[in-house]
Amino acid sequence: MASTLRVLGRMASNAVGRRLYPERYLLQDRSPRTEILRDGLFSVKVFHPLPVSRVQIEGETVAVEQTHPIPLLLVPPLGVYAWIFDLMAERSLVRYFLARGFTVYLIDWGKPSSHDSHLTLQQYALDWFPQAVDAVCAHSGQTQVSLLGYCMGGLLSLIYTAARGRDKVKNLITIASPVNMHQMSGLIGMTSQLLSIPTGVIKRITGQQLSMIDADYFHIDGRILSVLFKLSQPMATLSSYVELVKNLDDDEYVSQYMTMNEWFTNMPDYPGATIQEMIQRLGLANGMAQGCFNVGSEMVDFKNIHCSLLAFAGSNDAITSIGSASAVMSVVSSNDLTFEVVAGGHAGVFTGSKAVSTTWAISADWLALRSD
């Protein structure tokens, strides 16, 4: 009886606590780091070396290795916070790559609001991104970097490498990055295909283009973005909540759930001008799949990419299909190309419970051979 009461007491405490004091449960963004660059919302950070010889990552003991010379720059997508690379200690991609011997840097796109709807794809990929790579090279003393980009972060990495970084990027990893947007899963891919024909006809007849519409109309509030993301995998959202209820007496489980849920619930706004350009250049025109497209007034040609490239797709990704992610293989000029399909959905392939033994391990092994 006393044991049952204790369990019920913990369940009640966590049920109330996670609503009133959610910050007490959040475990992300804990790895020590130093900011080496800031320009408005945008910043770059370097993580401190691990002070231990071994770390625990998802139940596996990872021995801290000797540092590889080529630094690793992590690139988050827009519409999420950069701390998704540094979740709870046992599921921190940052700590894993530190343990595997890499000097780890992170781009942080900040927290855009409705006042930042003017931010363009050019600002991110061609203005801020070069600043980030220059800062990493200066700080590390190296002339080249490795890039690891998740989702939109991978697309920004490809655009930067093709336009500005062909001599500065040694290795490039994309995870669930939809290069062929017409092959994206679900409604996004279908809509892009269906609208590409009528919009092209309208443009030829009237001369009207999406760029003539005020960017404010394309701006997506973070709360709406969160709802759209959850709707892409409704059963997964429901099942995770059911598991929370079952484990509400387990403080550690509740903290893990709250930390992961913060990713999908608390999202920053997606700037309207960037959305506008992505729809026009990358979505309707499917420019990346063609390998050549405009960003602002500049032509970006993926044939300028010659670095080693590793691309991942999730086997049951409800956003980025396997075909959408694998399209990068045919539009770059790299001779060293690797494509991997691993278990997981759009988030799981990046930082699910199995990611450490699939996506992370494959990436670290691949980079280790190319970072000395």
N, C-alpha and C positions, 0 to 999 in steps of 0.2 A: 504493500500500500504506500509506504513512504517513498519507494523507488518510483512508483507511478506518479506520485505528486511532484517529485523533483523533475521528472520529465515534462509534465504539464506546466510546471513553473518556468522551465527553460523555454518551452515553446511559446508561452505567453510573453515572456520577457523579450524574446527575439522578434515576435510578431509586432510588439509595440515599438521596440527599439529601432528596428529597421525603418519604421515609418517616421519616428520622431527625431532620431539621431543617425541618419544613414551614413554620415561621414565616419562614424566609429567603426563601421564594418569594412570600409574600402581599404584595399591593400595595394593599389597600383602606385606607380611612380615613386618607388622607394630607393632605387639604386642611386648612389652618390654620383653627381655630375657637376661639370662647370660649364657655364655659358661662354662660348668663344666669339659669338657674333650675334648682333641684333639689329634689325631694320624694321621698325614699326612692329607689326604683329609677328613677323617672321624672326626666327632665331635658330642657332645651331649650338648643340651641346656635345661635350665629350664626356664619356663615362670613366670613372676612376677604375684602375686595375683592382681585381679582387684581392682582398687581404688574406685569403685562405688558399689551401692547396687542393681542396675538393668542394664541390657544391652538389646539392640535391636538386634535380630537375625532374618533375613528374615521377618521383620514386626511383630514378636512376642516379647513380653516383657518377659525376663527371669530373675527371681530374683536370686541374688547371694546367694548360699547356704553355709552351714557350710562345712568345708573341711573334706573329707573322709581320713582316715589314709593311705590306700594303694595307692601309686603313680601310675599314668598312663603314660606309655611310648608309644609314637606314632612312628610307623615304616613306612616310605615311601617306595615305590617300587624303583627299579633302573630305570634309563632312564627318570626320572623326578626330579625336584628340591623339596626339603623338604618344601618349602614355600607353596605348595598346601594345607597344613593343616592350613595355616594362610592367606587366601585370604582376600578380602575387609572385613571391620569390620563386616558387617551384614551377611557375609557368611564365617566366620572364625570358623572352628571346634575347634581350640585352645581356642578361647574366650568362645565358648559355654560350653566346658567341664570345663573351669575355673569357669564359672558362676554356673555350676552344682556341684561345690564343690570338684573338683579333683585338686591335684597338678600335673601339666602337664609338661612332659619332651618330647623332640623330638630328634630322631636320624637324623643326616644329613650325607648322604653318599658322599657329596661333588660334585665336577664337574670333573669326569674322562675324559681324552682325549685319543688320540691315543697312548700316552706314557704309559697309564695305562691298556693296553690290557691284561696284565699278571694277573690282579686281578681276583681271583677265588671265587667260591661259598663258599669255606672253609674260605677264608679271611673275607668275609662278615658275614657269619652265625656262624662260630666257633671261629673266632679270635676277630673281632671287636664287634660283638653282646655281648659276655660275658663281655667285657670291659664296654659296655654301661650300662648293667644291674648292674654291680658292682658299677659303678659310681653313678647311681640313688639310689641304696640302701644306699651307704655311705652318699650321700647328704641328703636324706630324713630321714635317721635313721630307715628305715624299712628293714625287711629281705626278703620281697616279693614284686613283682610288678604286675601290670596288663599291658598287651600288646594290642595295637590296630594296626593292619597292613592292609594296603590297597593293593590289587592286589599282586604283588611280595613281598611286605612288609609282607603280611600275611603268605606267604610261607616261608620266612626267619624266621619269628617268630615261625612257626611250627618246622622247622629244629633245631633252637636254643633250643627250649623247650625240644624236644626229646633227643637232644645230650648233652646239658649242663645245661638246666634250669628247670629240672623237680621239683626241690625243691624251686626254686626262682620265678616261675611264678604261681600266684594264679588264674588269670583270663586271657583268651585269646579271642580276637575278630578278625575275619578275614572278610574283605569286598571285594567281587568280586575276591577271590583268587582261581585260577584254579588248584585244587588238582589233578583232573583227566584230564590230558592234551589231552588225546584221545577224550574227550567229549567237548573240547573247541569249541566255535562257529566258523563257517566259515572254511577258508582254513587251519588254524593252526591245528585244530583237525583232519581234513581229511588227511592232509599231514603226521601228526604224525602216524596215523593208517596205511596209505599206505606204508610208508617207514620203519615201524618197522619190517616188515617181510623180505624184501630183505636185509636190513642192517644186520639183525641177521644171515641170510644165508651167506652173504659175510664175516662176522666176523668168522663164524665157518670154512669156507673154506680157507680163506687166513690169518686169525689171525689179520687182519688190524682193527684198531679202530680209532674213531674220535680223540681220545686223542693224536694220533701220528701226527696229522696235526698241523701246527703252529697256535697258538691262534690268531695271527694277522689277519688271513683270516676270522675269525668269528666276528671281531670287527665291531660294527655298529655305524657309525657317527650319532650324534644327529639330523642332518638335515634330514637324511634318515629316522630315527625313527619317526620324526615329520610327514613326508609324509605318512608313513605306517599307523600311527595312524589315520590320517584324512581320508585315503582311507577306513578304516574299517567302517566309517559312513559318506559316501560322502554327502548324502542328509541332514544330520544334519549340516554338515559344510557349505553347500550351504545356507540352510535356515537361519542359524545364521548370515551369511553375508548379506542376504537380509534384515533381521531385523535391522542390523546396518545401512544400507543405509536409511531405513525408519525413523530411529531415530537419524540421524546424527546431528541434531540441539540440541539434549539433551546431555549436557556435562556429566551428571552422567551416562547415558546409555552408552556413548562412553567409559568412564573409566571402567565400568563394563565389557564391551565387550573386551577391550584391556587387562584387567587383566586376564580374562579367556582364551583369545586367546594366551596370553604369555605362558601359561601352555602347549598348544598344538603346539606352534610354536618354542619355545626356549627350546629344550631338550638337556640334556648332553649325551655324548656317552655312549653306553652300552659295558662294557669290554668284549673283545673277549673270554678270558678264561672262564668267567662265562657263556656266551652264549654257548660255546662249551660243557661245562659240563651239562648245562640245556637240551640241545638237546639230548645228549647221555643218561643221567641218568633219567631225568624227562620227556622228550618228547618221544623219541623213545621207551625206556624201560618202560615208564609210572610208574616210581618207586614210586612216592607218592601215587598213587592209589593202589599200592601193599602194601604200608605201610612200606616198608623196602628197603633201597637203600644206595649206597655209596656216601659220599661227601669227595672228596680227598681219603685218605686212611682209613677213618673212616666210619663204618656202622651206619646209622641213622635208628632207629626203632620208628615209630609213636606210637607203643603200650606203649612206655615210657611216653606218655602224659596222665596225670591224672587230670589236672586242669579243672576248669569250662570253657566251650567253647561255644561261640556264633558265628555263621557264617551267612553271608548275601550273597544273589545273587540278581542281578537286573532282573526285569521281561523281559526287552528287551535289555539285554547286548549283543552287537555284538562281544565280545571277550570271556568273561567267561560265559558259559551257566549255567543254573540252576543245571544240572547234574554234571557239572565239579566242581562247588563250593560246592555242597552238599556231594560230595564223602568223605570229611573229617569226616563226621559223622560215617563212618563205619571202619575207620582205626585207631582211637585213643581209649584209654582205659577209657576215662572220663565217669563218671556217670551222670554228669550235662551237658547235651548237648541241645542246642537250635539252630534251623535253621529257618531263615526268608527270604522270598522273598518279596522285596519291589519294588515299581515302579522306573524305571529309567534305563538308559544305563550304560555303563562302568564308565563314569565320573559322571553321574547324581546320581547313587546310593550312591556315596561317598560324593559329595558336590553340588548336583543340588538344585534348588529352593525348592524342597519338602523334601530334605534330613533331614532338621532340625526336621521335624515332623515325620519322619519315622526312617531312619538309626540312626541318632544322638540321638533322644529321646529314642528309644528302647535300644540303647547301654548304655546310661546314667542311665536309670531306672534299667537295668539289672546289671550294675556295682555297683550301689548304694547299692543293696541288698547283694553284695559280697565283699565289700571294707571296712568293719568296723571290 
